[in-house]
Amino acid sequence: MSAEQLTVAVVGAGGKMGMRVSANLQKSSHKVFYSENSPAGQERVRAEGREITGTDDAVKTADVVILAVPDTVLGIVSEGVVPQMKSGAILLTLDPAAAYAGLLAKRDDVVQAVAHPCHPSVFLERTTKEEWADTFGGQGAPQNVVSAIDEDAPGATRDTAEAVIRTIYAPVIDVHWVTVKQLAILEPTLVETVACMIGTLLNEALHETVHTAGVPEEAAKAMLFGHVQIALTNALRGSNPFSEACEIAIQYGKDTIIKDDWKKIFDDSELDGVIAKMLKLDTVKH
């Protein structure tokens, strides 16, 4: 099997992520089948010059089947797809929650892999307009990807998975291989429970600054947007030390806003609980 030219099926090709990965696959040398059930999704696929193929026909010859469907239906979709896949093929999902929760249909001769984009780093050196415009990744700005694959997968199979991963998320700096559980700790715990929550907290704080404290909005945005960069580069890269007065304010913020036991989010039981909520399950299976 050549990693340069593979047969790839995208199930859910008309959805948000399906359209993103399909755009890069369409520019590659791979043979690609696009499957989409919803009429609106089919219209979006055809509008980009891609043909619709029935799911059964799309997956039966594919070296890699990408399930670009919502997490809550990945289990059901995989039950219909996995029995149709050829022996030795790879089932690739784009988020670790369903794999971690044990929702995906399995076959001994089908390899499971997960690949999630890191998105372009806030510290990325951007030199072109295309890189500046691409905040999500997969277009002009390089990004890293974190991936997981069955522990007993042959090395050649991992190479095949990585070839497709680098294509769908291109341009890719590096693919970091971890376990499914480690990938689940990264997302949701590190980046959604913590980083995305902090992003929404910053937005709420900006709103209070403007609408409760009465600071002019443009002045508040100017101060916040600049200081977000300083906060990140000082705290995460050690570029400059915070001043003594700032350290006092930081500690006041921690004492006032953060619960003393917040690090419990890294406990296995908490990870299981939040993923169960995300997938609308009573419990997760391992």
C-alpha positions as a Markdown table, in Angstrom:
| # | Residue | x | y | z |
|---|---|---|---|---|
| 1 | Met | 0.0 | 0.0 | 0.0 |
| 2 | Ser | 1.5 | 3.3 | -1.0 |
| 3 | Ala | 1.2 | 6.2 | 1.4 |
| 4 | Glu | 1.4 | 8.6 | -1.6 |
| 5 | Gln | -1.8 | 7.4 | -3.1 |
| 6 | Leu | -4.6 | 5.9 | -1.0 |
| 7 | Thr | -8.3 | 5.4 | -1.2 |
| 8 | Val | -10.1 | 7.5 | 1.4 |
| 9 | Ala | -13.7 | 7.7 | 2.3 |
| 10 | Val | -15.2 | 10.7 | 4.1 |
| 11 | Val | -18.5 | 9.8 | 5.9 |
| 12 | Gly | -20.3 | 13.0 | 6.8 |
| 13 | Ala | -18.5 | 15.0 | 4.0 |
| 14 | Gly | -21.1 | 17.8 | 4.1 |
| 15 | Gly | -20.7 | 18.7 | 7.7 |
| 16 | Lys | -18.4 | 21.4 | 9.2 |
| 17 | Met | -15.4 | 19.1 | 9.7 |
| 18 | Gly | -16.3 | 17.0 | 6.7 |
| 19 | Met | -16.1 | 20.0 | 4.4 |
| 20 | Arg | -12.8 | 21.1 | 6.0 |
| 21 | Val | -11.0 | 17.7 | 5.6 |
| 22 | Ser | -12.5 | 17.2 | 2.1 |
| 23 | Ala | -11.1 | 20.5 | 0.9 |
| 24 | Asn | -7.6 | 19.3 | 1.5 |
| 25 | Leu | -8.2 | 15.8 | 0.3 |
| 26 | Gln | -9.6 | 17.2 | -2.9 |
| 27 | Lys | -6.2 | 18.8 | -3.6 |
| 28 | Ser | -4.3 | 15.6 | -2.8 |
| 29 | Ser | -3.3 | 12.7 | -5.0 |
| 30 | His | -5.6 | 10.3 | -3.0 |
| 31 | Lys | -8.7 | 8.7 | -4.5 |
| 32 | Val | -11.5 | 10.1 | -2.4 |
| 33 | Phe | -15.2 | 9.1 | -2.0 |
| 34 | Tyr | -17.5 | 11.6 | -0.3 |
| 35 | Ser | -20.6 | 10.2 | 1.6 |
| 36 | Glu | -23.3 | 12.5 | 3.0 |
| 37 | Asn | -26.9 | 11.6 | 3.9 |
| 38 | Ser | -28.5 | 15.0 | 4.5 |
| 39 | Pro | -29.8 | 16.9 | 1.5 |
| 40 | Ala | -28.3 | 20.2 | 2.7 |
| 41 | Gly | -25.0 | 18.5 | 3.2 |
| 42 | Gln | -25.1 | 16.9 | -0.2 |
| 43 | Glu | -25.7 | 20.3 | -1.7 |
| 44 | Arg | -22.7 | 21.7 | 0.0 |
| 45 | Val | -20.5 | 18.8 | -1.3 |
| 46 | Arg | -21.7 | 19.1 | -4.8 |
| 47 | Ala | -21.2 | 22.9 | -4.7 |
| 48 | Glu | -17.5 | 22.2 | -4.3 |
| 49 | Gly | -17.4 | 20.0 | -7.4 |
| 50 | Arg | -17.4 | 16.7 | -5.4 |
| 51 | Glu | -19.5 | 13.7 | -6.2 |
| 52 | Ile | -21.7 | 12.0 | -3.6 |
| 53 | Thr | -21.2 | 8.2 | -3.1 |
| 54 | Gly | -23.4 | 6.0 | -1.0 |
| 55 | Thr | -21.8 | 5.1 | 2.3 |
| 56 | Asp | -21.6 | 1.3 | 1.6 |
| 57 | Asp | -19.9 | 1.9 | -1.7 |
| 58 | Ala | -17.6 | 4.6 | -0.3 |
| 59 | Val | -16.2 | 2.5 | 2.5 |
| 60 | Lys | -15.8 | -0.9 | 1.0 |
| 61 | Thr | -12.6 | -0.3 | -0.9 |
| 62 | Ala | -11.2 | 2.5 | 1.3 |
| 63 | Asp | -7.8 | 2.2 | 2.9 |
| 64 | Val | -8.9 | 4.9 | 5.4 |
| 65 | Val | -12.5 | 5.7 | 6.4 |
| 66 | Ile | -12.9 | 9.1 | 8.1 |
| 67 | Leu | -16.0 | 9.5 | 10.3 |
| 68 | Ala | -16.6 | 13.3 | 10.1 |
| 69 | Val | -19.9 | 13.1 | 12.0 |
| 70 | Pro | -21.0 | 14.5 | 15.4 |
| 71 | Asp | -19.6 | 12.8 | 18.5 |
| 72 | Thr | -23.1 | 11.8 | 19.7 |
| 73 | Val | -23.7 | 9.7 | 16.6 |
| 74 | Leu | -20.3 | 8.2 | 16.0 |
| 75 | Gly | -21.2 | 4.9 | 17.7 |
| 76 | Ile | -24.3 | 4.4 | 15.6 |
| 77 | Val | -22.5 | 5.4 | 12.4 |
| 78 | Ser | -19.5 | 3.1 | 13.1 |
| 79 | Glu | -21.9 | 0.2 | 13.6 |
| 80 | Gly | -23.1 | 0.6 | 10.0 |
| 81 | Val | -19.6 | 1.4 | 8.6 |
| 82 | Val | -17.1 | -1.0 | 10.2 |
| 83 | Pro | -18.8 | -4.3 | 9.0 |
| 84 | Gln | -18.5 | -2.9 | 5.4 |
| 85 | Met | -14.8 | -2.0 | 5.6 |
| 86 | Lys | -12.1 | -4.1 | 4.0 |
| 87 | Ser | -9.6 | -6.1 | 6.1 |
| 88 | Gly | -6.6 | -4.0 | 7.2 |
| 89 | Ala | -8.4 | -0.7 | 6.7 |
| 90 | Ile | -8.2 | 2.2 | 9.2 |
| 91 | Leu | -11.2 | 3.8 | 10.9 |
| 92 | Leu | -10.2 | 7.4 | 11.6 |
| 93 | Thr | -12.2 | 9.6 | 13.9 |
| 94 | Leu | -11.5 | 13.3 | 14.6 |
| 95 | Asp | -12.2 | 13.5 | 18.3 |
| 96 | Pro | -11.2 | 11.2 | 21.1 |
| 97 | Ala | -14.4 | 11.2 | 23.2 |
| 98 | Ala | -16.2 | 8.3 | 21.4 |
| 99 | Ala | -13.1 | 6.2 | 21.2 |
| 100 | Tyr | -12.3 | 6.8 | 24.9 |
| 101 | Ala | -15.9 | 6.0 | 25.9 |
| 102 | Gly | -15.9 | 2.6 | 24.0 |
| 103 | Leu | -18.6 | 3.6 | 21.6 |
| 104 | Leu | -17.0 | 2.7 | 18.3 |
| 105 | Ala | -17.8 | -0.6 | 16.6 |
| 106 | Lys | -14.7 | -2.9 | 16.5 |
| 107 | Arg | -13.3 | -5.6 | 14.2 |
| 108 | Asp | -10.1 | -7.4 | 14.8 |
| 109 | Asp | -8.9 | -6.7 | 11.3 |
| 110 | Val | -9.8 | -3.0 | 11.3 |
| 111 | Val | -7.5 | -0.5 | 12.9 |
| 112 | Gln | -8.9 | 2.4 | 14.9 |
| 113 | Ala | -7.1 | 5.8 | 15.0 |
| 114 | Val | -8.0 | 9.3 | 16.2 |
| 115 | Ala | -6.5 | 12.5 | 15.1 |
| 116 | His | -7.3 | 16.0 | 16.5 |
| 117 | Pro | -5.8 | 19.3 | 15.3 |
| 118 | Cys | -4.0 | 21.5 | 17.7 |
| 119 | His | -4.9 | 24.6 | 15.6 |
| 120 | Pro | -2.2 | 27.2 | 14.8 |
| 121 | Ser | -0.3 | 28.2 | 17.9 |
| 122 | Val | -0.6 | 31.7 | 19.4 |
| 123 | Phe | 3.2 | 31.7 | 19.3 |
| 124 | Leu | 3.3 | 30.8 | 15.6 |
| 125 | Glu | 5.6 | 33.0 | 13.5 |
| 126 | Arg | 3.1 | 34.2 | 10.8 |
| 127 | Thr | 4.7 | 35.8 | 7.7 |
| 128 | Thr | 1.9 | 35.9 | 5.1 |
| 129 | Lys | -1.7 | 37.2 | 4.9 |
| 130 | Glu | -2.9 | 33.6 | 4.5 |
| 131 | Glu | -1.3 | 32.6 | 7.7 |
| 132 | Trp | -2.7 | 35.5 | 9.6 |
| 133 | Ala | -6.2 | 34.8 | 8.2 |
| 134 | Asp | -6.2 | 31.1 | 9.2 |
| 135 | Thr | -6.9 | 31.0 | 12.9 |
| 136 | Phe | -8.5 | 27.5 | 12.8 |
| 137 | Gly | -5.9 | 25.7 | 10.8 |
| 138 | Gly | -6.1 | 23.4 | 7.7 |
| 139 | Gln | -5.6 | 26.3 | 5.2 |
| 140 | Gly | -2.7 | 28.7 | 5.4 |
| 141 | Ala | -1.2 | 28.4 | 8.9 |
| 142 | Pro | 0.9 | 25.4 | 10.0 |
| 143 | Gln | -0.4 | 23.4 | 13.0 |
| 144 | Asn | 0.5 | 20.4 | 15.0 |
| 145 | Val | -1.8 | 17.3 | 15.3 |
| 146 | Val | -2.1 | 14.9 | 18.2 |
| 147 | Ser | -3.1 | 11.4 | 17.3 |
| 148 | Ala | -3.7 | 7.9 | 18.8 |
| 149 | Ile | -3.9 | 4.5 | 17.1 |
| 150 | Asp | -4.4 | 0.9 | 18.3 |
| 151 | Glu | -1.4 | -0.2 | 20.3 |
| 152 | Asp | -0.9 | -3.3 | 18.1 |
| 153 | Ala | -1.2 | -1.5 | 14.8 |
| 154 | Pro | 1.7 | -2.3 | 12.5 |
| 155 | Gly | 4.2 | 0.5 | 11.8 |
| 156 | Ala | 3.2 | 0.6 | 8.2 |
| 157 | Thr | -0.4 | 1.1 | 9.2 |
| 158 | Arg | 0.5 | 4.1 | 11.4 |
| 159 | Asp | 2.5 | 5.6 | 8.5 |
| 160 | Thr | -0.6 | 5.3 | 6.3 |
| 161 | Ala | -2.8 | 6.9 | 9.0 |
| 162 | Glu | -0.2 | 9.7 | 9.4 |
| 163 | Ala | -0.1 | 10.3 | 5.6 |
| 164 | Val | -3.9 | 11.0 | 5.6 |
| 165 | Ile | -3.7 | 13.0 | 8.8 |
| 166 | Arg | -1.1 | 15.3 | 7.4 |
| 167 | Thr | -3.2 | 15.7 | 4.3 |
| 168 | Ile | -6.5 | 16.6 | 6.0 |
| 169 | Tyr | -5.0 | 19.0 | 8.5 |
| 170 | Ala | -2.3 | 20.5 | 6.1 |
| 171 | Pro | 0.0 | 22.3 | 6.5 |
| 172 | Val | 1.1 | 20.1 | 9.5 |
| 173 | Ile | 4.3 | 20.8 | 11.5 |
| 174 | Asp | 4.3 | 17.5 | 13.4 |
| 175 | Val | 2.0 | 14.6 | 14.4 |
| 176 | His | 2.4 | 13.7 | 18.1 |
| 177 | Trp | 1.4 | 10.1 | 18.9 |
| 178 | Val | -0.2 | 9.4 | 22.3 |
| 179 | Thr | -2.7 | 7.0 | 23.8 |
| 180 | Val | -6.5 | 7.5 | 23.4 |
| 181 | Lys | -6.7 | 8.3 | 27.1 |
| 182 | Gln | -3.9 | 10.9 | 26.9 |
| 183 | Leu | -5.7 | 12.5 | 23.9 |
| 184 | Ala | -8.9 | 12.6 | 25.9 |
| 185 | Ile | -7.0 | 14.4 | 28.8 |
| 186 | Leu | -5.8 | 16.9 | 26.2 |
| 187 | Glu | -9.3 | 17.4 | 24.8 |
| 188 | Pro | -11.6 | 18.0 | 26.6 |
| 189 | Thr | -9.7 | 18.5 | 30.0 |
| 190 | Leu | -6.8 | 20.7 | 29.1 |
| 191 | Val | -8.1 | 22.7 | 26.1 |
| 192 | Glu | -11.9 | 22.8 | 26.5 |
| 193 | Thr | -12.5 | 22.5 | 30.3 |
| 194 | Val | -9.6 | 24.9 | 31.0 |
| 195 | Ala | -8.4 | 26.9 | 28.0 |
| 196 | Cys | -11.8 | 27.4 | 26.3 |
| 197 | Met | -13.4 | 28.1 | 29.7 |
| 198 | Ile | -10.8 | 30.8 | 30.3 |
| 199 | Gly | -11.6 | 32.3 | 26.9 |
| 200 | Thr | -15.3 | 32.6 | 27.8 |
| 201 | Leu | -14.3 | 34.0 | 31.2 |
| 202 | Leu | -12.3 | 36.7 | 29.5 |
| 203 | Asn | -15.2 | 37.6 | 27.3 |
| 204 | Glu | -17.5 | 37.8 | 30.4 |
| 205 | Ala | -14.9 | 40.0 | 32.2 |
| 206 | Leu | -14.7 | 42.3 | 29.1 |
| 207 | His | -18.5 | 42.6 | 29.2 |
| 208 | Glu | -18.5 | 43.5 | 32.9 |
| 209 | Thr | -15.7 | 46.0 | 32.4 |
| 210 | Val | -17.6 | 47.8 | 29.7 |
| 211 | His | -21.3 | 47.4 | 30.7 |
| 212 | Thr | -21.0 | 47.4 | 34.5 |
| 213 | Ala | -17.8 | 49.4 | 35.3 |
| 214 | Gly | -18.4 | 51.8 | 32.4 |
| 215 | Val | -15.0 | 51.7 | 30.7 |
| 216 | Pro | -15.1 | 52.7 | 27.0 |
| 217 | Glu | -15.3 | 49.5 | 25.0 |
| 218 | Glu | -12.4 | 50.2 | 22.6 |
| 219 | Ala | -10.1 | 51.1 | 25.5 |
| 220 | Ala | -11.1 | 47.9 | 27.3 |
| 221 | Lys | -10.5 | 45.8 | 24.2 |
| 222 | Ala | -7.1 | 47.4 | 23.6 |
| 223 | Met | -5.9 | 46.8 | 27.1 |
| 224 | Leu | -7.3 | 43.2 | 27.2 |
| 225 | Phe | -6.1 | 42.0 | 23.8 |
| 226 | Gly | -2.6 | 43.2 | 24.4 |
| 227 | His | -2.4 | 41.9 | 27.9 |
| 228 | Val | -3.7 | 38.4 | 26.9 |
| 229 | Gln | -0.6 | 38.0 | 24.8 |
| 230 | Ile | 1.6 | 39.2 | 27.7 |
| 231 | Ala | -0.1 | 36.9 | 30.1 |
| 232 | Leu | 0.4 | 33.9 | 27.8 |
| 233 | Thr | 4.0 | 34.6 | 26.8 |
| 234 | Asn | 5.1 | 35.4 | 30.4 |
| 235 | Ala | 3.2 | 32.4 | 32.0 |
| 236 | Leu | 3.8 | 29.8 | 29.3 |
| 237 | Arg | 7.1 | 30.8 | 27.9 |
| 238 | Gly | 8.8 | 32.7 | 30.7 |
| 239 | Ser | 9.5 | 35.6 | 28.4 |
| 240 | Asn | 9.4 | 38.1 | 31.2 |
| 241 | Pro | 8.6 | 37.9 | 35.0 |
| 242 | Phe | 5.4 | 39.3 | 36.3 |
| 243 | Ser | 5.9 | 42.3 | 38.6 |
| 244 | Glu | 5.5 | 41.9 | 42.3 |
| 245 | Ala | 2.3 | 43.9 | 42.3 |
| 246 | Cys | 1.0 | 41.7 | 39.4 |
| 247 | Glu | 1.8 | 38.5 | 41.3 |
| 248 | Ile | -0.3 | 39.9 | 44.2 |
| 249 | Ala | -3.2 | 40.5 | 41.8 |
| 250 | Ile | -2.8 | 37.1 | 40.3 |
| 251 | Gln | -3.0 | 35.4 | 43.7 |
| 252 | Tyr | -6.1 | 37.5 | 44.5 |
| 253 | Gly | -7.7 | 36.3 | 41.3 |
| 254 | Lys | -6.9 | 32.7 | 42.0 |
| 255 | Asp | -8.3 | 33.0 | 45.6 |
| 256 | Thr | -11.4 | 34.8 | 44.4 |
| 257 | Ile | -12.3 | 32.9 | 41.2 |
| 258 | Ile | -10.8 | 29.4 | 41.3 |
| 259 | Lys | -11.9 | 26.6 | 43.6 |
| 260 | Asp | -9.2 | 25.1 | 45.8 |
| 261 | Asp | -9.9 | 21.6 | 44.5 |
| 262 | Trp | -10.0 | 22.5 | 40.8 |
| 263 | Lys | -7.2 | 20.1 | 39.8 |
| 264 | Lys | -9.7 | 17.2 | 40.4 |
| 265 | Ile | -10.6 | 17.6 | 36.8 |
| 266 | Phe | -7.5 | 15.5 | 36.0 |
| 267 | Asp | -8.9 | 12.5 | 38.0 |
| 268 | Asp | -10.1 | 9.6 | 35.9 |
| 269 | Ser | -13.6 | 9.7 | 37.3 |
| 270 | Glu | -13.9 | 13.4 | 36.4 |
| 271 | Leu | -12.7 | 12.7 | 32.9 |
| 272 | Asp | -15.3 | 9.9 | 32.6 |
| 273 | Gly | -18.0 | 12.1 | 33.9 |
| 274 | Val | -17.4 | 15.1 | 31.6 |
| 275 | Ile | -17.1 | 12.8 | 28.5 |
| 276 | Ala | -20.4 | 11.1 | 29.5 |
| 277 | Lys | -22.1 | 14.5 | 29.7 |
| 278 | Met | -20.6 | 15.5 | 26.3 |
| 279 | Leu | -21.8 | 12.3 | 24.6 |
| 280 | Lys | -25.2 | 12.3 | 26.5 |
| 281 | Leu | -24.4 | 8.9 | 28.1 |
| 282 | Asp | -25.1 | 7.6 | 31.6 |
| 283 | Thr | -21.6 | 6.3 | 31.8 |
| 284 | Val | -18.6 | 5.5 | 29.6 |
| 285 | Lys | -17.2 | 2.0 | 28.8 |
| 286 | His | -13.5 | 1.2 | 28.6 |
